[in-house]
Structure formats: structure tokens, C-alpha cells
């Protein structure tokens, strides 16, 4: 299990700059998806390594809030055939939300499970959670949950994540849990051949 812990003071300007950059990238990516110009590249890569690299990129914002980030799963997994950059972007969006809505001293966890016919990724936080009435609609375009009313954003991040995962033939769901929020991604191993491209739109 990979564990990282940081406890420096919050630097709001750095956090705002990082989120603004991600919001701009979300706008551009969704425009490409909806126009059909963005395609999935099917190349083999390690999901375990992809998760570790994504956690490295979130460590600054997590550390400035004093949030513990952990990675759980096998040390070695089978290779998955998909678009590593797009999946990393999707996971980063989920982690950024988890850190943004979590308090200092809490834990954000990424769990990777390999099953015979699929991979399962879960992003788990100890934040305010998602009301049952909102769990189905939060992946819609321009949908913002009630817990985001005082935060920046246009409701595009989860919509983009949903499109990326569905483009891989997978699914994403906000699970009903008693504490915090848990997003579960399912990626089937059966996919297009290596080196092929699949339109997302």
C-alpha cells in the first residue's frame, strides 16, 4: 500500500491556479469529445502505475490541506489496454474533488482491484458525501451538487469523467455509503485491439 502524508499550510493562490487550469482543460476536452475529434488510443499500460503517478500530481494540494492520501491494491497487475492520458485525467478530476471537499486530518483513498474480467477503481473520501437524490444526476453536463454551491466550478468535471469511462466501455457510479463519497469505476478487460482508436463521440 502506498501512503503519503503532508501537513503544510494552505496556499489558496496555488490551489485556485491548479483548479482553474483543470477547468480550462475540461472545457477543451469536452469540446473535442462532443465534436468527435477526441479518440481513445488503445495501448497497454499498468493501471497500478497510472494510479501512483496521479497521486503524485495531487500531493501538493493534499499536503497543503493536511490530508492523507493512500493507494491500496496489488503491487503488480495485468496490463490494461486503453488511453492512459485520458484515464489519468479522469482519476485526477475525482481526486481533486475528494481533496477539495475533505477536511484536514481526513483520508482520501484510491483502491485498485483486479478481477478475472475487469478492473475496479474506487476513490473514497471522508467529506460531506453526496445526497441520495443527487447521485444519479451528478454526471450530467453543468450539474453541480448541493455541496458545491459555495465552490468554484461549472459542473463539467464529473461529466467529462463519465464520458471518458464510458468511452472505454466501462461504467462509473457514486455509491451509497454512510460516510463521505465513494466513486467506483469499472473497466472491462475485453476491449479493442492494441494500437487501435475508438471515437468517444
FIVOVEX-208005 format. One line per 5 residues: number of its first residue (from 1); their letters; for each residue z, y, x of N, C-alpha, C. Coordinates in Angstrom, 2 decimals. Each point is the difference from the previous one (the first is absolute). Example, Ala and Ser with C-alpha at 12.3 -4.5 7.8 and 13.67 -1.06 7.14 Angstrom:
// residues 2
1> AS> 7.80 -5.69 13.19 0.00 1.19 -0.89 0.00 1.20 0.90  -0.72 1.05 -0.35 0.06 1.19 0.82 0.73 1.09 -0.77
// end
This chain:
// residues 201
1> XXXXX> 0.00 -1.20 0.85 0.00 1.20 -0.85 0.00 1.24 0.88  -0.84 0.98 -0.34 -0.09 1.25 0.74 0.88 1.03 -0.66  0.88 0.63 0.77 0.92 0.99 -0.55 -0.02 1.25 0.84  -0.08 1.16 -0.66 0.05 1.27 0.71 0.97 0.92 -0.71  0.69 0.84 0.73 1.00 0.88 -0.59 -0.05 1.34 0.71
6> XXXXX> -0.06 1.10 -0.77 -0.03 1.34 0.58 0.97 0.89 -0.78  0.53 1.04 0.64 1.00 0.82 -0.69 -0.08 1.47 0.39  -1.18 0.50 0.33 -0.12 1.40 0.36 -0.07 0.87 -1.25  0.12 1.32 0.16 -0.01 0.92 -1.13 -1.38 0.08 -0.63  -0.02 0.35 -1.28 -1.26 0.13 -0.73 -0.74 1.25 0.47
11> XXXXX> -1.28 -0.16 0.29 -0.84 1.15 0.36 -1.01 0.16 -1.13  0.28 0.90 -0.93 -0.81 0.09 -1.22 -1.45 0.37 0.29  -0.23 0.84 1.02 -1.38 0.40 0.28 -0.84 -1.18 0.45  0.55 -0.88 0.82 -0.73 -1.19 0.45 -0.28 -0.93 -1.18  0.99 -0.19 -0.86 -0.18 -0.87 -1.16 -1.08 0.54 -0.92
16> XXXXX> 0.05 1.31 -0.26 -0.99 0.62 -0.88 -1.40 -0.11 0.58  -0.13 0.20 1.32 -1.31 -0.07 0.64 -0.57 -1.41 -0.09  0.84 -0.99 0.23 -0.46 -1.38 -0.07 -0.46 -0.38 -1.40  0.77 0.41 -0.99 -0.36 -0.33 -1.38 -1.24 0.75 -0.45  -0.15 1.25 0.45 -1.20 0.76 -0.34 -1.23 -0.68 0.57
21> XXXXX> 0.09 -0.46 1.24 -1.13 -0.70 0.61 -0.35 -1.26 -0.78  1.01 -0.74 -0.46 -0.28 -1.21 -0.77 -0.59 0.33 -1.36  0.46 1.10 -0.61 -0.56 0.39 -1.29 -1.48 0.34 0.14  -0.35 0.73 1.07 -1.40 0.36 0.22 -0.84 -1.26 0.23  0.55 -0.92 0.79 -0.73 -1.25 0.24 -0.17 -0.79 -1.28
26> XXXXX> 1.02 0.01 -0.87 -0.12 -0.69 -1.29 -1.14 0.58 -0.82  -0.08 1.33 -0.07 -1.08 0.64 -0.74 -1.36 -0.47 0.51  -0.17 0.02 1.32 -1.28 -0.36 0.59 -0.32 -1.48 -0.22  1.01 -0.86 0.16 -0.24 -1.43 -0.18 -0.36 -0.33 -1.44  0.69 0.61 -0.96 -0.31 -0.26 -1.40 -1.40 0.48 -0.34
31> XXXXX> -0.40 1.14 0.56 -1.36 0.49 -0.24 -1.03 -1.00 0.52  0.26 -0.58 1.17 -0.93 -0.99 0.55 0.01 -1.28 -0.84  1.18 -0.42 -0.46 0.09 -1.21 -0.82 -0.78 0.17 -1.30  0.20 1.13 -0.65 -0.62 0.21 -1.31 -1.50 0.23 0.11  -0.47 0.47 1.15 -1.43 0.21 0.18 -0.70 -1.27 0.47
36> XXXXX> 0.78 -1.04 0.36 -0.58 -1.23 0.49 -0.35 0.03 1.47  0.38 1.08 0.70 -0.32 0.10 1.43 0.99 -0.74 0.89  1.16 -0.34 -0.54 1.01 -0.73 0.77 -0.12 -1.49 -0.26  -0.09 -0.79 1.04 -0.11 -1.44 -0.14 1.09 -0.70 0.81  0.37 -1.18 -0.46 0.98 -0.81 0.72 -0.71 -0.80 1.08
41> XXXXX> 0.50 0.08 1.21 -0.51 -0.82 1.11 0.87 -1.25 0.10  -0.61 -1.14 -0.08 0.73 -1.27 0.04 0.03 -0.52 1.44  1.07 0.31 0.70 0.18 -0.45 1.37 1.39 -0.62 0.14  0.16 -1.04 0.83 1.31 -0.67 0.12 0.99 0.84 0.81  1.23 0.06 -0.46 1.07 0.68 0.72 1.34 -0.56 -0.43
46> XXXXX> 1.05 0.34 0.74 1.35 -0.48 -0.29 0.72 0.99 -0.91  0.38 -0.44 -1.18 0.76 0.85 -0.91 1.36 0.35 0.61  0.60 -0.94 0.73 1.31 0.25 0.62 -0.08 1.16 0.98  -1.05 0.02 0.81 -0.18 1.10 0.96 -0.31 1.31 -0.72  -0.80 -0.08 -1.09 -0.32 1.20 -0.76 1.25 0.63 -0.59
51> XXXXX> 0.91 -0.84 -0.52 1.26 0.51 -0.55 0.81 0.68 1.10  0.09 -0.63 1.17 0.78 0.57 1.10 -0.56 1.35 0.43  -1.32 0.12 0.09 -0.61 1.26 0.39 0.23 1.09 -1.05  -0.04 -0.39 -1.27 0.24 0.98 -1.07 1.44 0.49 0.04  0.94 -0.88 0.28 1.39 0.41 0.13 0.19 0.97 1.16
56> XXXXX> -0.74 -0.21 1.09 0.08 0.92 1.12 -0.40 1.41 -0.43  -1.01 0.10 -0.86 -0.49 1.31 -0.40 0.92 0.71 -0.98  0.90 -0.76 -0.66 0.92 0.62 -0.97 1.35 0.28 0.63  0.20 -0.42 1.25 1.33 0.07 0.59 0.51 1.43 0.15  -0.88 0.96 0.22 0.46 1.37 0.18 0.66 0.54 -1.27
61> XXXXX> -0.70 -0.12 -1.13 0.56 0.52 -1.25 1.21 -0.79 -0.44  0.01 -1.32 0.24 1.16 -0.82 -0.35 1.19 0.39 0.86  -0.25 0.17 1.30 1.09 0.36 0.90 0.63 1.34 -0.31  -0.82 0.96 -0.39 0.52 1.32 -0.31 0.85 0.02 -1.26  -0.12 -1.03 -0.81 0.85 -0.12 -1.19 1.13 -1.00 0.19
66> XXXXX> 0.07 -0.62 1.17 1.06 -0.97 0.24 -0.17 -1.27 -0.80  -1.25 -0.41 -0.23 -0.29 -1.19 -0.79 -0.34 -1.17 0.92  0.58 -1.15 -0.28 -0.27 -1.22 0.74 -1.24 -0.68 -0.57  -0.97 -0.30 0.86 -1.23 -0.68 -0.42 -0.03 -1.38 0.63  -0.21 -1.03 -0.81 -0.03 -1.36 0.53 -1.28 -0.71 -0.41
71> XXXXX> -0.40 -0.94 0.82 -1.15 -0.85 -0.28 0.47 -1.44 0.00  -0.31 -0.73 -1.06 0.41 -1.39 -0.11 -1.22 -0.88 -0.22  0.00 -1.14 0.64 -1.10 -0.93 -0.18 -0.18 -0.87 1.22  -0.97 -0.90 -0.03 -0.24 -0.89 1.13 -0.51 0.77 1.22  0.30 -0.52 1.19 -0.49 0.63 1.22 -1.50 -0.15 0.14
76> XXXXX> -0.55 -1.07 -0.53 -1.44 -0.25 0.09 -0.52 -0.43 -1.37  -1.14 0.57 -0.37 -0.64 -0.36 -1.27 -1.47 -0.31 0.26  -0.63 -0.62 -0.99 -1.44 -0.19 0.07 -0.69 1.35 -0.05  -1.21 0.06 0.53 -0.75 1.25 -0.06 -0.49 0.22 -1.44  -0.01 1.26 -0.39 -0.51 0.38 -1.32 -1.31 0.74 0.19
81> XXXXX> -0.98 -0.25 -0.85 -1.29 0.65 0.10 -0.07 1.16 -0.99  0.03 1.22 0.55 -0.01 1.18 -0.85 -0.19 1.26 0.83  0.20 1.13 -0.63 -0.16 1.29 0.65 1.37 0.49 0.45  0.29 -0.16 1.29 1.32 0.32 0.52 0.35 1.47 -0.18  -0.95 0.90 0.24 0.27 1.43 -0.12 0.39 0.38 -1.42
86> XXXXX> -0.75 -0.52 -0.98 0.29 0.34 -1.39 1.35 -0.58 -0.44  0.28 -1.24 0.40 1.27 -0.60 -0.38 1.17 0.70 0.68  -0.19 0.45 1.24 1.05 0.75 0.68 0.26 1.32 -0.73  -1.07 0.63 -0.46 0.15 1.26 -0.75 0.76 -0.25 -1.30  -0.31 -1.10 -0.69 0.69 -0.32 -1.25 1.49 -0.23 0.26
91> XXXXX> 0.31 -0.79 1.03 1.40 -0.28 0.32 0.73 1.26 0.43  -0.68 0.86 0.74 0.64 1.25 0.43 0.34 0.89 -1.19  -0.87 0.02 -1.00 0.31 0.78 -1.21 1.25 -0.52 -0.69  0.13 -1.32 -0.10 1.18 -0.59 -0.63 1.25 0.30 0.81  -0.08 -0.11 1.32 1.16 0.28 0.85 0.38 1.47 -0.02
96> XXXXX> -1.00 0.86 -0.03 0.29 1.44 -0.05 0.76 0.34 -1.27  -0.41 -0.58 -1.14 0.72 0.21 -1.25 1.42 -0.54 0.08  0.14 -1.19 0.58 1.32 -0.62 0.10 0.95 0.87 0.81  -0.48 0.53 1.12 0.84 0.86 0.85 0.29 1.32 -0.71  -1.01 0.54 -0.65 0.16 1.30 -0.65 1.06 -0.02 -1.09
101> XXXXX> 0.10 -1.11 -0.74 0.91 -0.06 -1.13 1.31 -0.74 0.31  0.22 -0.35 1.27 1.23 -0.69 0.38 0.97 0.96 0.67  1.28 -0.27 -0.15 1.04 0.83 0.61 0.35 -0.51 1.39  0.59 0.87 0.79 0.48 -0.37 1.33 0.97 -1.17 -0.11  -0.09 -0.90 0.97 0.90 -1.14 0.01 -0.48 -1.18 -0.80
106> XXXXX> -1.16 0.11 -0.66 -0.54 -1.11 -0.77 -1.04 -0.75 0.83  -0.55 -1.06 -0.58 -0.93 -0.88 0.71 -1.33 -0.05 -0.74  -1.08 0.06 0.76 -1.35 -0.25 -0.50 -0.48 -1.26 0.71  -0.47 -0.97 -0.77 -0.33 -1.31 0.56 -1.41 -0.41 -0.38  -0.73 -0.54 0.98 -1.31 -0.60 -0.25 0.12 -1.50 0.25
111> XXXXX> -0.34 -0.78 -1.00 0.10 -1.46 0.08 -1.41 -0.58 -0.09  -0.35 -0.84 0.98 -1.29 -0.68 0.00 0.23 -1.50 -0.16  -0.68 -0.59 -0.98 0.10 -1.44 -0.25 -1.39 -0.59 0.02  -0.17 -1.10 0.73 -1.27 -0.72 -0.02 0.15 -1.27 -0.83  -0.87 -0.16 -0.99 -0.04 -1.20 -0.82 -1.34 -0.70 0.23
116> XXXXX> -0.16 -1.23 -0.45 -1.24 -0.74 0.29 -1.29 0.73 -0.37  0.02 0.75 -1.11 -1.24 0.62 -0.47 0.06 1.52 -0.05  1.11 0.58 0.44 0.10 1.45 -0.11 1.08 0.55 0.94  -0.08 1.31 0.23 1.07 0.74 0.66 0.67 0.90 -1.04  1.30 0.18 0.15 0.76 0.89 -0.88 0.72 1.03 0.87
121> XXXXX> -0.17 1.26 -0.32 0.67 1.10 0.69 0.88 0.73 -1.01  1.26 0.24 0.35 0.89 0.76 -0.87 0.57 1.18 0.77  -0.02 1.17 -0.62 0.64 1.19 0.53 1.20 0.29 -0.90  1.19 -0.07 0.58 1.24 0.09 -0.76 0.81 1.20 0.46  0.45 0.83 -0.93 0.87 1.12 0.37 1.24 0.02 -0.88
126> XXXXX> 0.94 0.89 0.34 1.24 0.15 -0.75 0.10 1.38 -0.64  -1.17 0.54 -0.37 -0.04 1.31 -0.61 0.32 -0.05 -1.48  -0.42 1.03 -0.76 0.35 0.10 -1.42 -0.73 -1.00 -0.89  -1.01 -0.66 0.52 -0.70 -1.01 -0.80 -1.05 0.59 -0.92  -0.65 -0.88 -0.76 -1.07 0.39 -0.93 0.37 -0.46 -1.40
131> XXXXX> 0.07 0.90 -0.95 0.32 -0.41 -1.38 -1.01 -1.02 -0.52  0.47 -0.92 -0.82 -0.87 -1.05 -0.54 -1.23 0.58 -0.69  0.17 1.10 -0.69 -1.11 0.59 -0.75 -1.09 0.54 0.91  0.30 0.21 1.28 -0.98 0.59 0.92 -0.64 -1.02 0.92  0.52 -1.21 0.06 -0.48 -0.96 1.00 -1.47 -0.37 -0.18
136> XXXXX> -0.48 0.01 -1.23 -1.38 -0.40 -0.25 -0.99 1.14 0.28  0.43 1.24 -0.18 -0.95 1.11 0.07 -0.01 0.74 1.33  0.91 -0.31 0.90 0.11 0.79 1.23 -1.19 -0.16 0.93  -0.83 -1.03 -0.22 -1.17 -0.18 0.86 -1.22 0.75 -0.52  0.14 0.69 -1.12 -1.11 0.78 -0.54 -0.23 1.28 0.79
141> XXXXX> -1.20 0.51 -0.07 -0.35 1.22 0.73 0.77 1.19 -0.56  0.58 0.80 0.88 0.77 1.20 -0.34 1.28 -0.32 -0.77  0.48 -1.24 0.10 1.25 -0.37 -0.65 1.15 0.19 0.99  1.02 0.74 -0.44 1.18 0.22 0.83 1.22 -0.43 -0.80  0.85 -0.79 0.65 1.20 -0.47 -0.66 0.99 1.12 -0.23
146> XXXXX> 0.95 -0.24 -0.89 1.01 1.02 -0.30 0.85 0.34 1.20  0.16 -0.92 0.95 0.81 0.28 1.17 -0.71 0.91 0.99  -1.29 0.32 -0.24 -0.75 0.84 0.93 -0.17 1.42 -0.51  0.64 0.35 -1.09 -0.25 1.29 -0.62 0.28 1.17 0.93  0.96 -0.15 0.89 0.37 1.10 0.89 -0.61 -0.17 1.39
151> XXXXX> -0.89 -0.98 0.17 -0.60 -0.27 1.29 -1.48 0.33 -0.03  -0.55 0.21 1.21 -1.42 0.31 0.11 -0.82 -1.25 -0.28  -1.30 0.21 -0.29 -0.87 -1.14 -0.22 -0.82 0.20 -1.26  -1.10 -0.75 -0.07 -0.91 0.12 -1.14 -0.19 -1.32 -0.74  0.81 -0.99 0.32 -0.11 -1.28 -0.67 -1.23 -0.79 0.41
156> XXXXX> -0.41 0.13 1.26 -1.18 -0.72 0.48 0.34 -1.18 0.89  1.15 0.04 0.66 0.34 -1.01 0.99 0.00 -1.41 -0.55  0.71 -0.24 -1.10 0.08 -1.35 -0.56 -1.32 -0.42 -0.62  -0.76 0.96 -0.53 -1.33 -0.32 -0.53 -0.89 -0.50 1.12  0.05 0.65 1.15 -0.80 -0.44 1.15 0.45 -1.38 0.47
161> XXXXX> 1.31 -0.21 0.09 0.51 -1.32 0.40 -0.54 -1.09 -0.94  0.05 0.28 -1.29 -0.47 -0.96 -1.01 -1.48 -0.34 0.21  -0.81 1.02 0.27 -1.43 -0.23 0.20 -0.26 -0.84 1.25  0.73 0.30 1.07 -0.19 -0.74 1.25 0.37 -1.47 -0.19  1.14 -0.26 -0.64 0.45 -1.37 -0.18 -0.94 -0.76 -0.93
166> XXXXX> -0.40 0.61 -1.10 -0.93 -0.66 -0.91 -1.35 -0.24 0.67  -0.41 0.92 0.89 -1.25 -0.20 0.73 0.03 -1.21 0.89  1.20 -0.42 0.40 0.16 -1.21 0.81 0.18 -1.25 -0.88  -0.17 0.17 -1.30 0.20 -1.13 -0.90 1.45 -0.32 -0.27  0.88 0.94 0.35 1.43 -0.21 -0.17 0.58 0.75 -1.17
171> XXXXX> 1.31 0.08 -0.03 0.70 0.71 -1.07 1.24 0.67 0.55  0.44 1.04 -0.67 1.24 0.69 0.36 0.78 0.27 -1.27  1.31 -0.14 0.10 0.87 0.16 -1.17 1.31 0.63 0.43  0.51 0.89 -0.85 1.36 0.52 0.18 0.92 -0.94 -0.76  0.81 -0.74 0.72 0.84 -1.02 -0.63 1.20 0.61 -0.71
176> XXXXX> 0.49 -0.69 -1.01 1.22 0.40 -0.68 1.18 -0.50 0.82  0.72 0.92 0.62 1.13 -0.37 0.85 1.21 0.86 -0.39  1.22 -0.49 0.22 1.19 0.74 -0.42 0.31 1.23 0.84  -0.41 -0.01 1.27 0.29 1.12 0.90 -1.26 0.40 0.76  -0.28 1.31 0.07 -1.13 0.49 0.77 -1.34 -0.38 -0.58
181> XXXXX> -1.01 0.00 0.87 -1.36 -0.35 -0.40 -0.52 -1.11 0.91  -0.76 -0.91 -0.58 -0.65 -1.06 0.77 -1.45 -0.10 -0.42  -0.90 0.25 0.95 -1.43 -0.16 -0.23 -0.44 -1.31 0.64  -0.70 -0.83 -0.78 -0.46 -1.29 0.50 -1.53 -0.03 0.03  -0.53 -0.27 1.19 -1.44 -0.14 0.21 -0.32 -1.47 0.20
186> XXXXX> -1.00 -0.50 -0.71 -0.47 -1.37 0.17 -1.45 0.05 0.49  -0.25 -0.65 1.14 -1.33 -0.04 0.59 -0.44 -1.46 0.13  -0.97 -0.43 -0.81 -0.47 -1.39 0.11 -0.72 -0.22 1.32  0.14 -1.19 0.56 -0.67 -0.29 1.27 -1.49 -0.21 -0.17  -0.42 -0.51 -1.15 -1.42 -0.20 -0.25 -0.67 1.34 -0.19
191> XXXXX> -0.97 0.31 0.86 -0.67 1.31 -0.07 -1.41 -0.15 0.52  -0.71 1.13 0.04 -1.36 -0.02 0.54 0.03 -0.39 1.46  -1.11 -0.45 0.53 -0.06 -0.45 1.40 0.28 1.10 0.98  0.37 -0.38 1.22 0.30 0.95 1.05 -1.21 0.85 0.30  0.27 1.28 0.23 -1.07 0.90 0.37 -0.76 0.57 -1.18
196> XXXXX> 0.27 -0.46 -1.22 -0.70 0.51 -1.16 0.65 1.25 -0.52  -0.68 0.68 -0.92 0.52 1.22 -0.59 -0.04 -0.14 -1.51  1.04 0.50 -0.66 0.10 -0.06 -1.46 0.18 1.40 -0.54  -0.87 0.48 -0.93 0.19 1.33 -0.57 1.32 0.06 -0.76  0.68 1.15 0.10 1.26 0.19 -0.72 -0.24 0.60 -1.37
201> X> -1.09 0.68 -0.18 -0.25 0.66 -1.28 -1.17 -0.64 -0.71
// end
